[in-house]
Amino acid sequence: MNDFEYRTVYITQKEYISSLADLLNHPNVPYVLEGICGFVIYEFYDEIFRLYHTFNIDVQMKASNDPEITQRARDLRVEREQLLNPMYSSSEAFDKFGYKLQCIDLKIRILNVQKSYWKIYELMKLGSSRINGIDVKHHPFPNDIEVRIKLYRKIGKKTKNLYDSLLLEWQNWMKEHHATISLKGAIFQEKEVTLALNLGEIYEDYLAMLLVTLRHFRKELAIRDFSIDWED
């Protein structure tokens, strides 16, 4: 496990971004992907993160004890937060004692065994202090998975139409970006919705976008929770 590293990717709504142009041109942002429902996916990365974003405790400790490295890490954090200034400058970004909140609503951890890394998506939300998490462990074969959505009530035609609309928007968005992930079908039952997906080689951003959308509209979609199962 010590050989595994992880990279953090951020998902936020456009309203929290100081300047989309600045984000696109920032030297520490290798890519930006505009998603659906006003969401933006981007990575903020520096080579120094390889010393921190690793499961090798010895490497982590050595970096933490180096004053130059720790100062550089602090400076990078300030730069990253400046990109989301509308969020972090708000009074809602602080608790009642004045401490800054992480403003992370959801963590999606995707493990790629073949490439020996975790890709961790953090859904940024103003004022959020309770982090929910979901793990996706990628296996080479099969590439079929099911997203199982538990409902807290029976849904009617209006809610089903919202599911259909969001799924269609997600599929059209993926086609624009030539994503290698497809929706094989959606099964609606009394207290559960099952989405059958087929993953391609590059799927992480697109699967994360789907899960974030479900999280964002959980009340309207009557979602209690959801999980991912690999088909045998």
C-alpha positions in Angstrom: 0.0 0.0 0.0 2.9 2.3 0.6 3.5 2.5 -3.2 0.1 4.1 -3.8 -0.2 7.9 -4.2 -3.3 10.0 -4.5 -4.1 13.2 -6.3 -6.9 15.6 -5.3 -9.4 17.0 -7.8 -11.9 19.7 -6.8 -15.5 20.0 -7.9 -17.3 23.3 -7.2 -20.0 25.5 -8.6 -19.0 28.4 -10.8 -20.3 30.9 -8.3 -17.6 30.0 -5.9 -14.8 30.6 -8.4 -13.1 34.0 -8.3 -12.3 34.0 -12.0 -12.7 31.2 -14.5 -10.0 32.7 -16.7 -7.6 32.9 -13.8 -8.4 29.2 -13.0 -7.8 28.2 -16.6 -4.4 30.0 -16.7 -3.1 29.2 -13.2 0.3 27.4 -13.4 -0.8 24.9 -10.7 -4.0 23.9 -12.5 -3.2 21.2 -15.1 -6.8 20.9 -16.4 -10.3 22.3 -16.0 -13.5 20.6 -17.1 -16.8 22.4 -17.1 -19.5 20.0 -16.1 -23.3 20.0 -15.9 -25.5 21.9 -13.5 -23.0 24.7 -13.1 -20.2 22.5 -11.7 -16.5 22.8 -12.6 -13.9 20.0 -12.1 -10.3 21.0 -11.8 -7.0 19.8 -10.3 -4.7 22.0 -8.3 -1.3 20.3 -8.3 2.4 20.9 -7.5 5.2 18.4 -7.5 5.6 19.0 -3.8 2.3 17.2 -3.2 4.0 13.9 -4.1 5.7 14.2 -0.7 2.4 14.6 1.1 -0.1 12.8 -1.0 1.3 9.3 -0.4 0.6 6.5 2.0 4.3 6.2 2.7 4.5 7.5 6.3 8.2 7.9 6.2 8.0 10.2 3.2 5.2 12.2 4.8 7.1 12.7 8.1 10.3 13.8 6.3 8.3 16.4 4.3 6.5 17.6 7.4 9.8 18.2 9.3 11.3 20.3 6.5 10.6 24.0 7.1 11.0 25.0 3.4 8.6 22.3 2.2 6.0 23.0 4.8 6.1 26.8 4.0 5.7 26.0 0.3 2.7 23.8 1.2 1.1 26.7 3.2 1.7 29.1 0.3 0.1 26.7 -2.1 -2.9 26.3 0.1 -3.4 30.1 0.2 -3.2 30.2 -3.6 -5.7 27.4 -3.9 -8.2 29.1 -1.6 -7.7 32.4 -3.4 -9.1 30.7 -6.5 -12.3 30.2 -4.5 -12.4 33.5 -2.8 -16.2 34.0 -3.0 -16.4 30.9 -0.8 -13.6 31.4 1.7 -14.2 35.1 2.2 -17.8 34.5 3.2 -18.8 34.5 6.9 -20.4 31.1 6.3 -16.9 29.6 5.7 -16.1 30.0 9.4 -17.5 28.3 12.5 -18.8 30.3 15.5 -15.3 30.4 17.0 -13.9 32.0 13.9 -12.1 28.9 12.6 -12.1 28.3 8.9 -14.2 25.3 7.8 -13.0 22.9 5.2 -16.1 23.5 3.1 -16.0 19.9 1.8 -19.4 18.2 1.4 -18.4 14.9 -0.3 -15.2 13.0 -1.0 -15.2 10.4 -3.8 -12.2 8.2 -3.6 -11.4 6.2 -6.8 -8.7 3.6 -6.6 -7.1 2.5 -9.9 -5.2 -0.7 -9.0 -3.4 -0.9 -12.3 -1.9 2.6 -12.1 -1.3 2.4 -8.4 -3.1 5.7 -7.4 -6.1 7.1 -5.7 -7.9 10.0 -7.3 -9.8 11.9 -4.6 -12.6 14.2 -5.6 -13.7 16.8 -3.1 -17.0 18.5 -3.6 -16.7 22.0 -2.3 -19.7 23.6 -0.6 -20.0 26.8 1.4 -20.4 26.2 5.1 -20.2 22.4 4.9 -18.4 20.9 7.9 -19.6 17.3 7.7 -17.7 15.2 5.0 -19.5 12.3 3.4 -17.5 9.7 1.5 -17.8 7.1 -1.1 -15.2 4.6 -2.4 -14.8 3.3 -5.9 -12.2 0.5 -6.3 -11.5 0.0 -10.0 -10.9 -3.5 -11.2 -9.6 -4.2 -14.7 -12.4 -6.6 -15.5 -15.4 -6.5 -15.6 -16.0 -2.8 -16.3 -19.7 -3.0 -15.5 -20.9 -1.3 -12.3 -24.2 -0.4 -10.7 -25.0 2.8 -8.8 -27.6 1.8 -6.3 -29.7 4.7 -5.0 -31.8 4.2 -1.9 -34.9 6.4 -1.7 -36.6 7.7 1.4 -40.0 7.8 -0.3 -41.8 6.4 -3.3 -41.3 8.7 -6.3 -43.9 9.9 -8.8 -43.8 11.0 -12.4 -42.3 14.5 -11.6 -39.3 13.0 -9.8 -38.7 10.3 -12.4 -38.8 13.0 -15.1 -36.1 14.9 -13.1 -33.9 11.7 -13.0 -34.4 11.2 -16.8 -33.6 14.9 -17.5 -30.4 14.9 -15.4 -29.2 11.6 -16.8 -29.8 12.8 -20.3 -27.9 16.0 -19.6 -25.0 14.0 -18.1 -24.9 11.7 -21.2 -24.9 14.5 -23.7 -22.1 16.3 -21.7 -20.0 13.1 -21.9 -20.6 12.8 -25.6 -19.2 16.3 -26.1 -16.0 15.2 -24.3 -15.8 11.7 -25.9 -16.0 10.0 -22.5 -15.5 6.3 -22.4 -18.4 5.6 -20.0 -22.0 4.7 -20.9 -25.3 4.3 -19.2 -26.7 0.8 -20.0 -30.0 1.4 -18.3 -31.9 2.7 -15.3 -34.3 0.6 -13.3 -36.9 2.3 -11.1 -38.4 0.4 -8.2 -40.5 1.5 -5.2 -37.7 2.5 -2.9 -34.6 2.1 -5.1 -33.1 3.3 -8.4 -30.4 1.3 -10.1 -28.1 2.8 -12.7 -26.1 0.3 -14.8 -22.9 1.7 -16.2 -20.1 0.5 -18.4 -16.7 2.1 -17.7 -14.0 2.7 -20.2 -10.3 3.4 -19.6 -10.9 7.1 -18.8 -14.0 7.4 -16.6 -13.1 9.0 -13.3 -14.2 12.6 -13.9 -17.4 11.6 -15.5 -18.4 9.1 -12.8 -17.6 11.7 -10.2 -19.8 14.2 -12.0 -22.7 11.8 -11.9 -22.3 11.2 -8.2 -21.9 14.9 -7.4 -25.1 15.6 -9.4 -27.0 13.0 -7.4 -25.7 14.5 -4.2 -26.6 18.0 -5.2 -30.2 17.1 -6.1 -30.7 14.5 -3.3 -33.7 16.2 -1.9 -35.5 16.7 -5.2 -34.6 13.1 -6.2 -35.7 11.6 -2.8 -32.2 10.1 -2.2 -31.4 8.7 1.2 -28.0 7.3 0.2 -26.3 5.6 -2.7 -23.5 3.1 -3.2 -21.6 1.4 -6.0 -21.5 -2.3 -6.7 -19.3 -4.1 -9.2 -21.1 -6.7 -11.4 -19.7 -10.2 -11.2 
